[in-house]
Amino acid sequence: MVSKVADVPYGYHFEHLETWTVLSTSDSAISCIVRATDQVNMLKPTEQEEKIRTTSKEHFIKYF
């Protein structure tokens, strides 16, 4: 899923790519493993790139 957030500072400079992978741990599918990853793709250069990446990672970890 790709998210673009226009209502944050520099929101038009980047997009956030979030990927969820669900793996079954058995044939009965009673349990599973969910792997979530995030990536920030910069669409335009900005001096705030490192801050954007750091804040995105912190919010992603806090969410999970």
PDBQT receptor file of N, H, CA, C and O in Angstrom, charges set to zero:
ATOM      1  N   MET A   1       0.847  -1.155   0.000  1.00  0.00    +0.000 N 
ATOM      2  CA  MET A   1       0.000   0.000   0.000  1.00  0.00    +0.000 C 
ATOM      3  C   MET A   1       0.903   1.231   0.000  1.00  0.00    +0.000 C 
ATOM      4  O   MET A   1       1.854   1.312   0.778  1.00  0.00    +0.000 OA
ATOM      5  N   VAL A   2       0.606   2.168  -0.858  1.00  0.00    +0.000 N 
ATOM      6  H   VAL A   2      -0.166   2.102  -1.490  1.00  0.00    +0.000 HD
ATOM      7  CA  VAL A   2       1.356   3.416  -0.924  1.00  0.00    +0.000 C 
ATOM      8  C   VAL A   2       0.480   4.525  -0.376  1.00  0.00    +0.000 C 
ATOM      9  O   VAL A   2      -0.665   4.690  -0.794  1.00  0.00    +0.000 OA
ATOM     10  N   SER A   3       1.026   5.289   0.567  1.00  0.00    +0.000 N 
ATOM     11  H   SER A   3       1.957   5.156   0.907  1.00  0.00    +0.000 HD
ATOM     12  CA  SER A   3       0.294   6.398   1.172  1.00  0.00    +0.000 C 
ATOM     13  C   SER A   3       0.993   7.703   0.837  1.00  0.00    +0.000 C 
ATOM     14  O   SER A   3       2.218   7.807   0.901  1.00  0.00    +0.000 OA
ATOM     15  N   LYS A   4       0.199   8.686   0.482  1.00  0.00    +0.000 N 
ATOM     16  H   LYS A   4      -0.796   8.602   0.430  1.00  0.00    +0.000 HD
ATOM     17  CA  LYS A   4       0.699  10.043   0.318  1.00  0.00    +0.000 C 
ATOM     18  C   LYS A   4      -0.075  10.903   1.302  1.00  0.00    +0.000 C 
ATOM     19  O   LYS A   4      -1.305  10.865   1.346  1.00  0.00    +0.000 OA
ATOM     20  N   VAL A   5       0.657  11.677   2.088  1.00  0.00    +0.000 N 
ATOM     21  H   VAL A   5       1.655  11.708   2.051  1.00  0.00    +0.000 HD
ATOM     22  CA  VAL A   5       0.033  12.478   3.138  1.00  0.00    +0.000 C 
ATOM     23  C   VAL A   5       0.275  13.948   2.804  1.00  0.00    +0.000 C 
ATOM     24  O   VAL A   5       1.379  14.460   2.988  1.00  0.00    +0.000 OA
ATOM     25  N   ALA A   6      -0.749  14.610   2.320  1.00  0.00    +0.000 N 
ATOM     26  H   ALA A   6      -1.646  14.194   2.170  1.00  0.00    +0.000 HD
ATOM     27  CA  ALA A   6      -0.599  15.995   1.874  1.00  0.00    +0.000 C 
ATOM     28  C   ALA A   6      -0.681  16.997   3.015  1.00  0.00    +0.000 C 
ATOM     29  O   ALA A   6      -0.205  18.124   2.878  1.00  0.00    +0.000 OA
ATOM     30  N   ASP A   7      -1.269  16.610   4.131  1.00  0.00    +0.000 N 
ATOM     31  H   ASP A   7      -1.655  15.695   4.242  1.00  0.00    +0.000 HD
ATOM     32  CA  ASP A   7      -1.485  17.582   5.214  1.00  0.00    +0.000 C 
ATOM     33  C   ASP A   7      -0.369  17.611   6.259  1.00  0.00    +0.000 C 
ATOM     34  O   ASP A   7      -0.579  18.102   7.369  1.00  0.00    +0.000 OA
ATOM     35  N   VAL A   8       0.799  17.098   5.922  1.00  0.00    +0.000 N 
ATOM     36  H   VAL A   8       0.969  16.700   5.021  1.00  0.00    +0.000 HD
ATOM     37  CA  VAL A   8       1.961  17.197   6.799  1.00  0.00    +0.000 C 
ATOM     38  C   VAL A   8       3.026  18.035   6.093  1.00  0.00    +0.000 C 
ATOM     39  O   VAL A   8       3.033  18.112   4.864  1.00  0.00    +0.000 OA
ATOM     40  N   PRO A   9       3.914  18.655   6.844  1.00  0.00    +0.000 N 
ATOM     41  CA  PRO A   9       4.977  19.421   6.190  1.00  0.00    +0.000 C 
ATOM     42  C   PRO A   9       5.785  18.547   5.227  1.00  0.00    +0.000 C 
ATOM     43  O   PRO A   9       6.171  17.431   5.575  1.00  0.00    +0.000 OA
ATOM     44  N   TYR A  10       6.032  19.039   4.050  1.00  0.00    +0.000 N 
ATOM     45  H   TYR A  10       5.719  19.946   3.767  1.00  0.00    +0.000 HD
ATOM     46  CA  TYR A  10       6.776  18.342   3.001  1.00  0.00    +0.000 C 
ATOM     47  C   TYR A  10       6.060  17.077   2.526  1.00  0.00    +0.000 C 
ATOM     48  O   TYR A  10       6.693  16.197   1.943  1.00  0.00    +0.000 OA
ATOM     49  N   GLY A  11       4.768  16.974   2.762  1.00  0.00    +0.000 N 
ATOM     50  H   GLY A  11       4.254  17.688   3.236  1.00  0.00    +0.000 HD
ATOM     51  CA  GLY A  11       4.018  15.779   2.402  1.00  0.00    +0.000 C 
ATOM     52  C   GLY A  11       4.037  15.463   0.918  1.00  0.00    +0.000 C 
ATOM     53  O   GLY A  11       3.901  14.303   0.529  1.00  0.00    +0.000 OA
ATOM     54  N   TYR A  12       4.200  16.466   0.099  1.00  0.00    +0.000 N 
ATOM     55  H   TYR A  12       4.310  17.409   0.416  1.00  0.00    +0.000 HD
ATOM     56  CA  TYR A  12       4.243  16.248  -1.343  1.00  0.00    +0.000 C 
ATOM     57  C   TYR A  12       5.646  15.858  -1.822  1.00  0.00    +0.000 C 
ATOM     58  O   TYR A  12       5.852  15.639  -3.016  1.00  0.00    +0.000 OA
ATOM     59  N   HIS A  13       6.604  15.770  -0.905  1.00  0.00    +0.000 N 
ATOM     60  H   HIS A  13       6.437  15.948   0.065  1.00  0.00    +0.000 HD
ATOM     61  CA  HIS A  13       7.969  15.385  -1.251  1.00  0.00    +0.000 C 
ATOM     62  C   HIS A  13       8.213  13.875  -1.142  1.00  0.00    +0.000 C 
ATOM     63  O   HIS A  13       9.238  13.380  -1.611  1.00  0.00    +0.000 OA
ATOM     64  N   PHE A  14       7.284  13.146  -0.531  1.00  0.00    +0.000 N 
ATOM     65  H   PHE A  14       6.451  13.548  -0.150  1.00  0.00    +0.000 HD
ATOM     66  CA  PHE A  14       7.550  11.726  -0.310  1.00  0.00    +0.000 C 
ATOM     67  C   PHE A  14       6.254  10.918  -0.324  1.00  0.00    +0.000 C 
ATOM     68  O   PHE A  14       5.151  11.454  -0.219  1.00  0.00    +0.000 OA
ATOM     69  N   GLU A  15       6.436   9.615  -0.457  1.00  0.00    +0.000 N 
ATOM     70  H   GLU A  15       7.332   9.179  -0.542  1.00  0.00    +0.000 HD
ATOM     71  CA  GLU A  15       5.331   8.672  -0.279  1.00  0.00    +0.000 C 
ATOM     72  C   GLU A  15       5.824   7.559   0.626  1.00  0.00    +0.000 C 
ATOM     73  O   GLU A  15       7.019   7.273   0.698  1.00  0.00    +0.000 OA
ATOM     74  N   HIS A  16       4.891   6.949   1.303  1.00  0.00    +0.000 N 
ATOM     75  H   HIS A  16       3.920   7.181   1.244  1.00  0.00    +0.000 HD
ATOM     76  CA  HIS A  16       5.214   5.903   2.276  1.00  0.00    +0.000 C 
ATOM     77  C   HIS A  16       4.686   4.581   1.733  1.00  0.00    +0.000 C 
ATOM     78  O   HIS A  16       3.491   4.442   1.474  1.00  0.00    +0.000 OA
ATOM     79  N   LEU A  17       5.580   3.611   1.561  1.00  0.00    +0.000 N 
ATOM     80  H   LEU A  17       6.551   3.724   1.771  1.00  0.00    +0.000 HD
ATOM     81  CA  LEU A  17       5.213   2.289   1.061  1.00  0.00    +0.000 C 
ATOM     82  C   LEU A  17       5.204   1.313   2.233  1.00  0.00    +0.000 C 
ATOM     83  O   LEU A  17       6.217   1.127   2.906  1.00  0.00    +0.000 OA
ATOM     84  N   GLU A  18       4.057   0.698   2.467  1.00  0.00    +0.000 N 
ATOM     85  H   GLU A  18       3.233   0.850   1.920  1.00  0.00    +0.000 HD
ATOM     86  CA  GLU A  18       3.899  -0.263   3.558  1.00  0.00    +0.000 C 
ATOM     87  C   GLU A  18       3.538  -1.619   2.954  1.00  0.00    +0.000 C 
ATOM     88  O   GLU A  18       2.611  -1.719   2.150  1.00  0.00    +0.000 OA
ATOM     89  N   THR A  19       4.266  -2.652   3.339  1.00  0.00    +0.000 N 
ATOM     90  H   THR A  19       5.019  -2.572   3.992  1.00  0.00    +0.000 HD
ATOM     91  CA  THR A  19       4.040  -3.999   2.818  1.00  0.00    +0.000 C 
ATOM     92  C   THR A  19       3.782  -4.954   3.970  1.00  0.00    +0.000 C 
ATOM     93  O   THR A  19       4.539  -4.996   4.940  1.00  0.00    +0.000 OA
ATOM     94  N   TRP A  20       2.708  -5.720   3.852  1.00  0.00    +0.000 N 
ATOM     95  H   TRP A  20       2.093  -5.686   3.064  1.00  0.00    +0.000 HD
ATOM     96  CA  TRP A  20       2.393  -6.743   4.835  1.00  0.00    +0.000 C 
ATOM     97  C   TRP A  20       2.479  -8.101   4.148  1.00  0.00    +0.000 C 
ATOM     98  O   TRP A  20       1.905  -8.298   3.077  1.00  0.00    +0.000 OA
ATOM     99  N   THR A  21       3.197  -9.034   4.767  1.00  0.00    +0.000 N 
ATOM    100  H   THR A  21       3.663  -8.874   5.637  1.00  0.00    +0.000 HD
ATOM    101  CA  THR A  21       3.294 -10.398   4.271  1.00  0.00    +0.000 C 
ATOM    102  C   THR A  21       2.739 -11.319   5.350  1.00  0.00    +0.000 C 
ATOM    103  O   THR A  21       3.178 -11.270   6.499  1.00  0.00    +0.000 OA
ATOM    104  N   VAL A  22       1.777 -12.157   4.983  1.00  0.00    +0.000 N 
ATOM    105  H   VAL A  22       1.421 -12.197   4.049  1.00  0.00    +0.000 HD
ATOM    106  CA  VAL A  22       1.163 -13.090   5.932  1.00  0.00    +0.000 C 
ATOM    107  C   VAL A  22       1.582 -14.497   5.523  1.00  0.00    +0.000 C 
ATOM    108  O   VAL A  22       1.355 -14.921   4.390  1.00  0.00    +0.000 OA
ATOM    109  N   LEU A  23       2.196 -15.214   6.462  1.00  0.00    +0.000 N 
ATOM    110  H   LEU A  23       2.381 -14.870   7.382  1.00  0.00    +0.000 HD
ATOM    111  CA  LEU A  23       2.672 -16.562   6.219  1.00  0.00    +0.000 C 
ATOM    112  C   LEU A  23       1.979 -17.538   7.150  1.00  0.00    +0.000 C 
ATOM    113  O   LEU A  23       1.911 -17.308   8.357  1.00  0.00    +0.000 OA
ATOM    114  N   SER A  24       1.478 -18.601   6.608  1.00  0.00    +0.000 N 
ATOM    115  H   SER A  24       1.534 -18.788   5.627  1.00  0.00    +0.000 HD
ATOM    116  CA  SER A  24       0.864 -19.643   7.418  1.00  0.00    +0.000 C 
ATOM    117  C   SER A  24       1.963 -20.443   8.101  1.00  0.00    +0.000 C 
ATOM    118  O   SER A  24       2.992 -20.737   7.492  1.00  0.00    +0.000 OA
ATOM    119  N   THR A  25       1.749 -20.794   9.357  1.00  0.00    +0.000 N 
ATOM    120  H   THR A  25       0.914 -20.555   9.852  1.00  0.00    +0.000 HD
ATOM    121  CA  THR A  25       2.751 -21.571  10.093  1.00  0.00    +0.000 C 
ATOM    122  C   THR A  25       2.411 -23.055  10.137  1.00  0.00    +0.000 C 
ATOM    123  O   THR A  25       3.205 -23.863  10.619  1.00  0.00    +0.000 OA
ATOM    124  N   SER A  26       1.227 -23.418   9.633  1.00  0.00    +0.000 N 
ATOM    125  H   SER A  26       0.582 -22.763   9.241  1.00  0.00    +0.000 HD
ATOM    126  CA  SER A  26       0.845 -24.828   9.623  1.00  0.00    +0.000 C 
ATOM    127  C   SER A  26      -0.214 -25.059   8.543  1.00  0.00    +0.000 C 
ATOM    128  O   SER A  26      -0.763 -24.110   7.984  1.00  0.00    +0.000 OA
ATOM    129  N   ASP A  27      -0.487 -26.315   8.263  1.00  0.00    +0.000 N 
ATOM    130  H   ASP A  27      -0.041 -27.087   8.717  1.00  0.00    +0.000 HD
ATOM    131  CA  ASP A  27      -1.507 -26.658   7.274  1.00  0.00    +0.000 C 
ATOM    132  C   ASP A  27      -2.910 -26.307   7.760  1.00  0.00    +0.000 C 
ATOM    133  O   ASP A  27      -3.805 -26.068   6.950  1.00  0.00    +0.000 OA
ATOM    134  N   SER A  28      -3.102 -26.275   9.055  1.00  0.00    +0.000 N 
ATOM    135  H   SER A  28      -2.374 -26.469   9.713  1.00  0.00    +0.000 HD
ATOM    136  CA  SER A  28      -4.429 -25.988   9.597  1.00  0.00    +0.000 C 
ATOM    137  C   SER A  28      -4.749 -24.490   9.573  1.00  0.00    +0.000 C 
ATOM    138  O   SER A  28      -5.901 -24.101   9.762  1.00  0.00    +0.000 OA
ATOM    139  N   ALA A  29      -3.734 -23.650   9.342  1.00  0.00    +0.000 N 
ATOM    140  H   ALA A  29      -2.798 -23.966   9.189  1.00  0.00    +0.000 HD
ATOM    141  CA  ALA A  29      -3.890 -22.192   9.251  1.00  0.00    +0.000 C 
ATOM    142  C   ALA A  29      -4.502 -21.580  10.517  1.00  0.00    +0.000 C 
ATOM    143  O   ALA A  29      -5.186 -20.559  10.450  1.00  0.00    +0.000 OA
ATOM    144  N   ILE A  30      -4.253 -22.208  11.662  1.00  0.00    +0.000 N 
ATOM    145  H   ILE A  30      -3.697 -23.038  11.716  1.00  0.00    +0.000 HD
ATOM    146  CA  ILE A  30      -4.742 -21.665  12.933  1.00  0.00    +0.000 C 
ATOM    147  C   ILE A  30      -3.870 -20.484  13.371  1.00  0.00    +0.000 C 
ATOM    148  O   ILE A  30      -4.346 -19.566  14.039  1.00  0.00    +0.000 OA
ATOM    149  N   SER A  31      -2.626 -20.516  12.998  1.00  0.00    +0.000 N 
ATOM    150  H   SER A  31      -2.239 -21.262  12.455  1.00  0.00    +0.000 HD
ATOM    151  CA  SER A  31      -1.736 -19.418  13.353  1.00  0.00    +0.000 C 
ATOM    152  C   SER A  31      -0.985 -18.951  12.111  1.00  0.00    +0.000 C 
ATOM    153  O   SER A  31      -0.897 -19.660  11.108  1.00  0.00    +0.000 OA
ATOM    154  N   CYS A  32      -0.455 -17.759  12.207  1.00  0.00    +0.000 N 
ATOM    155  H   CYS A  32      -0.526 -17.183  13.022  1.00  0.00    +0.000 HD
ATOM    156  CA  CYS A  32       0.282 -17.202  11.079  1.00  0.00    +0.000 C 
ATOM    157  C   CYS A  32       1.334 -16.217  11.584  1.00  0.00    +0.000 C 
ATOM    158  O   CYS A  32       1.326 -15.810  12.746  1.00  0.00    +0.000 OA
ATOM    159  N   ILE A  33       2.217 -15.855  10.697  1.00  0.00    +0.000 N 
ATOM    160  H   ILE A  33       2.224 -16.186   9.754  1.00  0.00    +0.000 HD
ATOM    161  CA  ILE A  33       3.233 -14.844  10.965  1.00  0.00    +0.000 C 
ATOM    162  C   ILE A  33       2.930 -13.663  10.051  1.00  0.00    +0.000 C 
ATOM    163  O   ILE A  33       2.726 -13.828   8.848  1.00  0.00    +0.000 OA
ATOM    164  N   VAL A  34       2.902 -12.469  10.640  1.00  0.00    +0.000 N 
ATOM    165  H   VAL A  34       3.067 -12.335  11.618  1.00  0.00    +0.000 HD
ATOM    166  CA  VAL A  34       2.690 -11.253   9.858  1.00  0.00    +0.000 C 
ATOM    167  C   VAL A  34       3.980 -10.454   9.890  1.00  0.00    +0.000 C 
ATOM    168  O   VAL A  34       4.495 -10.124  10.958  1.00  0.00    +0.000 OA
ATOM    169  N   ARG A  35       4.491 -10.151   8.714  1.00  0.00    +0.000 N 
ATOM    170  H   ARG A  35       4.072 -10.420   7.847  1.00  0.00    +0.000 HD
ATOM    171  CA  ARG A  35       5.710  -9.353   8.602  1.00  0.00    +0.000 C 
ATOM    172  C   ARG A  35       5.325  -8.034   7.935  1.00  0.00    +0.000 C 
ATOM    173  O   ARG A  35       4.818  -8.022   6.814  1.00  0.00    +0.000 OA
ATOM    174  N   ALA A  36       5.563  -6.950   8.616  1.00  0.00    +0.000 N 
ATOM    175  H   ALA A  36       5.974  -6.959   9.527  1.00  0.00    +0.000 HD
ATOM    176  CA  ALA A  36       5.238  -5.623   8.086  1.00  0.00    +0.000 C 
ATOM    177  C   ALA A  36       6.532  -4.843   7.873  1.00  0.00    +0.000 C 
ATOM    178  O   ALA A  36       7.393  -4.802   8.751  1.00  0.00    +0.000 OA
ATOM    179  N   THR A  37       6.662  -4.229   6.710  1.00  0.00    +0.000 N 
ATOM    180  H   THR A  37       5.962  -4.261   5.996  1.00  0.00    +0.000 HD
ATOM    181  CA  THR A  37       7.827  -3.403   6.413  1.00  0.00    +0.000 C 
ATOM    182  C   THR A  37       7.356  -2.052   5.894  1.00  0.00    +0.000 C 
ATOM    183  O   THR A  37       6.260  -1.922   5.349  1.00  0.00    +0.000 OA
ATOM    184  N   ASP A  38       8.196  -1.067   6.072  1.00  0.00    +0.000 N 
ATOM    185  H   ASP A  38       9.086  -1.172   6.514  1.00  0.00    +0.000 HD
ATOM    186  CA  ASP A  38       7.873   0.246   5.530  1.00  0.00    +0.000 C 
ATOM    187  C   ASP A  38       9.076   0.822   4.807  1.00  0.00    +0.000 C 
ATOM    188  O   ASP A  38      10.222   0.479   5.098  1.00  0.00    +0.000 OA
ATOM    189  N   GLN A  39       8.795   1.695   3.868  1.00  0.00    +0.000 N 
ATOM    190  H   GLN A  39       7.864   1.974   3.631  1.00  0.00    +0.000 HD
ATOM    191  CA  GLN A  39       9.838   2.333   3.080  1.00  0.00    +0.000 C 
ATOM    192  C   GLN A  39       9.356   3.724   2.707  1.00  0.00    +0.000 C 
ATOM    193  O   GLN A  39       8.194   3.907   2.345  1.00  0.00    +0.000 OA
ATOM    194  N   VAL A  40      10.233   4.692   2.793  1.00  0.00    +0.000 N 
ATOM    195  H   VAL A  40      11.177   4.544   3.087  1.00  0.00    +0.000 HD
ATOM    196  CA  VAL A  40       9.913   6.050   2.388  1.00  0.00    +0.000 C 
ATOM    197  C   VAL A  40      10.589   6.306   1.045  1.00  0.00    +0.000 C 
ATOM    198  O   VAL A  40      11.810   6.202   0.924  1.00  0.00    +0.000 OA
ATOM    199  N   ASN A  41       9.791   6.640   0.044  1.00  0.00    +0.000 N 
ATOM    200  H   ASN A  41       8.799   6.725   0.142  1.00  0.00    +0.000 HD
ATOM    201  CA  ASN A  41      10.310   6.981  -1.270  1.00  0.00    +0.000 C 
ATOM    202  C   ASN A  41      10.241   8.499  -1.431  1.00  0.00    +0.000 C 
ATOM    203  O   ASN A  41       9.163   9.090  -1.367  1.00  0.00    +0.000 OA
ATOM    204  N   MET A  42      11.378   9.108  -1.636  1.00  0.00    +0.000 N 
ATOM    205  H   MET A  42      12.253   8.627  -1.689  1.00  0.00    +0.000 HD
ATOM    206  CA  MET A  42      11.421  10.553  -1.823  1.00  0.00    +0.000 C 
ATOM    207  C   MET A  42      11.056  10.880  -3.266  1.00  0.00    +0.000 C 
ATOM    208  O   MET A  42      11.666  10.357  -4.199  1.00  0.00    +0.000 OA
ATOM    209  N   LEU A  43      10.066  11.741  -3.447  1.00  0.00    +0.000 N 
ATOM    210  H   LEU A  43       9.570  12.166  -2.689  1.00  0.00    +0.000 HD
ATOM    211  CA  LEU A  43       9.614  12.149  -4.768  1.00  0.00    +0.000 C 
ATOM    212  C   LEU A  43      10.317  13.421  -5.229  1.00  0.00    +0.000 C 
ATOM    213  O   LEU A  43      10.504  13.636  -6.426  1.00  0.00    +0.000 OA
ATOM    214  N   LYS A  44      10.705  14.264  -4.270  1.00  0.00    +0.000 N 
ATOM    215  H   LYS A  44      10.553  14.090  -3.298  1.00  0.00    +0.000 HD
ATOM    216  CA  LYS A  44      11.409  15.512  -4.550  1.00  0.00    +0.000 C 
ATOM    217  C   LYS A  44      12.506  15.665  -3.515  1.00  0.00    +0.000 C 
ATOM    218  O   LYS A  44      12.323  15.275  -2.362  1.00  0.00    +0.000 OA
ATOM    219  N   PRO A  45      13.640  16.224  -3.900  1.00  0.00    +0.000 N 
ATOM    220  CA  PRO A  45      14.708  16.428  -2.905  1.00  0.00    +0.000 C 
ATOM    221  C   PRO A  45      14.312  17.488  -1.874  1.00  0.00    +0.000 C 
ATOM    222  O   PRO A  45      13.639  18.469  -2.190  1.00  0.00    +0.000 OA
ATOM    223  N   THR A  46      14.744  17.263  -0.652  1.00  0.00    +0.000 N 
ATOM    224  H   THR A  46      15.291  16.466  -0.396  1.00  0.00    +0.000 HD
ATOM    225  CA  THR A  46      14.506  18.226   0.424  1.00  0.00    +0.000 C 
ATOM    226  C   THR A  46      15.587  18.075   1.484  1.00  0.00    +0.000 C 
ATOM    227  O   THR A  46      16.160  16.999   1.657  1.00  0.00    +0.000 OA
ATOM    228  N   GLU A  47      15.855  19.158   2.183  1.00  0.00    +0.000 N 
ATOM    229  H   GLU A  47      15.390  20.032   2.042  1.00  0.00    +0.000 HD
ATOM    230  CA  GLU A  47      16.827  19.116   3.275  1.00  0.00    +0.000 C 
ATOM    231  C   GLU A  47      16.292  18.312   4.461  1.00  0.00    +0.000 C 
ATOM    232  O   GLU A  47      17.066  17.920   5.335  1.00  0.00    +0.000 OA
ATOM    233  N   GLN A  48      15.000  18.064   4.503  1.00  0.00    +0.000 N 
ATOM    234  H   GLN A  48      14.372  18.382   3.793  1.00  0.00    +0.000 HD
ATOM    235  CA  GLN A  48      14.359  17.373   5.611  1.00  0.00    +0.000 C 
ATOM    236  C   GLN A  48      14.261  15.858   5.411  1.00  0.00    +0.000 C 
ATOM    237  O   GLN A  48      13.563  15.182   6.166  1.00  0.00    +0.000 OA
ATOM    238  N   GLU A  49      14.947  15.325   4.413  1.00  0.00    +0.000 N 
ATOM    239  H   GLU A  49      15.515  15.874   3.799  1.00  0.00    +0.000 HD
ATOM    240  CA  GLU A  49      14.817  13.899   4.077  1.00  0.00    +0.000 C 
ATOM    241  C   GLU A  49      15.118  12.990   5.269  1.00  0.00    +0.000 C 
ATOM    242  O   GLU A  49      14.344  12.076   5.554  1.00  0.00    +0.000 OA
ATOM    243  N   GLU A  50      16.213  13.223   5.958  1.00  0.00    +0.000 N 
ATOM    244  H   GLU A  50      16.842  13.966   5.727  1.00  0.00    +0.000 HD
ATOM    245  CA  GLU A  50      16.577  12.362   7.091  1.00  0.00    +0.000 C 
ATOM    246  C   GLU A  50      15.532  12.433   8.198  1.00  0.00    +0.000 C 
ATOM    247  O   GLU A  50      15.192  11.411   8.795  1.00  0.00    +0.000 OA
ATOM    248  N   LYS A  51      15.024  13.617   8.475  1.00  0.00    +0.000 N 
ATOM    249  H   LYS A  51      15.300  14.447   7.990  1.00  0.00    +0.000 HD
ATOM    250  CA  LYS A  51      13.980  13.786   9.494  1.00  0.00    +0.000 C 
ATOM    251  C   LYS A  51      12.701  13.051   9.087  1.00  0.00    +0.000 C 
ATOM    252  O   LYS A  51      12.058  12.412   9.920  1.00  0.00    +0.000 OA
ATOM    253  N   ILE A  52      12.337  13.139   7.818  1.00  0.00    +0.000 N 
ATOM    254  H   ILE A  52      12.859  13.658   7.141  1.00  0.00    +0.000 HD
ATOM    255  CA  ILE A  52      11.144  12.447   7.319  1.00  0.00    +0.000 C 
ATOM    256  C   ILE A  52      11.299  10.944   7.484  1.00  0.00    +0.000 C 
ATOM    257  O   ILE A  52      10.385  10.273   7.963  1.00  0.00    +0.000 OA
ATOM    258  N   ARG A  53      12.452  10.413   7.091  1.00  0.00    +0.000 N 
ATOM    259  H   ARG A  53      13.194  10.958   6.702  1.00  0.00    +0.000 HD
ATOM    260  CA  ARG A  53      12.695   8.965   7.200  1.00  0.00    +0.000 C 
ATOM    261  C   ARG A  53      12.688   8.512   8.668  1.00  0.00    +0.000 C 
ATOM    262  O   ARG A  53      12.086   7.491   8.999  1.00  0.00    +0.000 OA
ATOM    263  N   THR A  54      13.350   9.264   9.535  1.00  0.00    +0.000 N 
ATOM    264  H   THR A  54      13.840  10.094   9.266  1.00  0.00    +0.000 HD
ATOM    265  CA  THR A  54      13.423   8.910  10.953  1.00  0.00    +0.000 C 
ATOM    266  C   THR A  54      12.044   8.940  11.606  1.00  0.00    +0.000 C 
ATOM    267  O   THR A  54      11.671   8.011  12.323  1.00  0.00    +0.000 OA
ATOM    268  N   THR A  55      11.298   9.998  11.359  1.00  0.00    +0.000 N 
ATOM    269  H   THR A  55      11.601  10.753  10.777  1.00  0.00    +0.000 HD
ATOM    270  CA  THR A  55       9.966  10.129  11.949  1.00  0.00    +0.000 C 
ATOM    271  C   THR A  55       9.028   9.046  11.442  1.00  0.00    +0.000 C 
ATOM    272  O   THR A  55       8.235   8.502  12.210  1.00  0.00    +0.000 OA
ATOM    273  N   SER A  56       9.113   8.730  10.158  1.00  0.00    +0.000 N 
ATOM    274  H   SER A  56       9.757   9.172   9.535  1.00  0.00    +0.000 HD
ATOM    275  CA  SER A  56       8.278   7.674   9.590  1.00  0.00    +0.000 C 
ATOM    276  C   SER A  56       8.569   6.335  10.264  1.00  0.00    +0.000 C 
ATOM    277  O   SER A  56       7.648   5.601  10.624  1.00  0.00    +0.000 OA
ATOM    278  N   LYS A  57       9.846   6.024  10.432  1.00  0.00    +0.000 N 
ATOM    279  H   LYS A  57      10.593   6.621  10.140  1.00  0.00    +0.000 HD
ATOM    280  CA  LYS A  57      10.228   4.767  11.078  1.00  0.00    +0.000 C 
ATOM    281  C   LYS A  57       9.745   4.719  12.523  1.00  0.00    +0.000 C 
ATOM    282  O   LYS A  57       9.239   3.691  12.972  1.00  0.00    +0.000 OA
ATOM    283  N   GLU A  58       9.897   5.827  13.258  1.00  0.00    +0.000 N 
ATOM    284  H   GLU A  58      10.308   6.662  12.893  1.00  0.00    +0.000 HD
ATOM    285  CA  GLU A  58       9.468   5.869  14.651  1.00  0.00    +0.000 C 
ATOM    286  C   GLU A  58       7.946   5.651  14.770  1.00  0.00    +0.000 C 
ATOM    287  O   GLU A  58       7.493   4.910  15.642  1.00  0.00    +0.000 OA
ATOM    288  N   HIS A  59       7.175   6.288  13.904  1.00  0.00    +0.000 N 
ATOM    289  H   HIS A  59       7.543   6.890  13.196  1.00  0.00    +0.000 HD
ATOM    290  CA  HIS A  59       5.727   6.136  13.940  1.00  0.00    +0.000 C 
ATOM    291  C   HIS A  59       5.301   4.719  13.548  1.00  0.00    +0.000 C 
ATOM    292  O   HIS A  59       4.356   4.171  14.117  1.00  0.00    +0.000 OA
ATOM    293  N   PHE A  60       5.998   4.131  12.579  1.00  0.00    +0.000 N 
ATOM    294  H   PHE A  60       6.765   4.576  12.117  1.00  0.00    +0.000 HD
ATOM    295  CA  PHE A  60       5.697   2.774  12.148  1.00  0.00    +0.000 C 
ATOM    296  C   PHE A  60       5.935   1.778  13.285  1.00  0.00    +0.000 C 
ATOM    297  O   PHE A  60       5.106   0.902  13.533  1.00  0.00    +0.000 OA
ATOM    298  N   ILE A  61       7.060   1.914  13.967  1.00  0.00    +0.000 N 
ATOM    299  H   ILE A  61       7.733   2.625  13.766  1.00  0.00    +0.000 HD
ATOM    300  CA  ILE A  61       7.385   1.020  15.088  1.00  0.00    +0.000 C 
ATOM    301  C   ILE A  61       6.387   1.230  16.234  1.00  0.00    +0.000 C 
ATOM    302  O   ILE A  61       5.919   0.262  16.835  1.00  0.00    +0.000 OA
ATOM    303  N   LYS A  62       6.068   2.472  16.531  1.00  0.00    +0.000 N 
ATOM    304  H   LYS A  62       6.447   3.258  16.043  1.00  0.00    +0.000 HD
ATOM    305  CA  LYS A  62       5.119   2.760  17.601  1.00  0.00    +0.000 C 
ATOM    306  C   LYS A  62       3.742   2.156  17.291  1.00  0.00    +0.000 C 
ATOM    307  O   LYS A  62       3.076   1.636  18.187  1.00  0.00    +0.000 OA
ATOM    308  N   TYR A  63       3.317   2.226  16.025  1.00  0.00    +0.000 N 
ATOM    309  H   TYR A  63       3.857   2.648  15.298  1.00  0.00    +0.000 HD
ATOM    310  CA  TYR A  63       2.025   1.684  15.621  1.00  0.00    +0.000 C 
ATOM    311  C   TYR A  63       1.942   0.190  15.892  1.00  0.00    +0.000 C 
ATOM    312  O   TYR A  63       0.908  -0.304  16.340  1.00  0.00    +0.000 OA
ATOM    313  N   PHE A  64       3.032  -0.535  15.623  1.00  0.00    +0.000 N 
ATOM    314  H   PHE A  64       3.872  -0.133  15.260  1.00  0.00    +0.000 HD
ATOM    315  CA  PHE A  64       3.029  -1.966  15.838  1.00  0.00    +0.000 C 
ATOM    316  C   PHE A  64       3.503  -2.331  17.219  1.00  0.00    +0.000 C 
ATOM    317  O   PHE A  64       3.559  -3.512  17.560  1.00  0.00    +0.000 OA
TER     318      PHE A  64
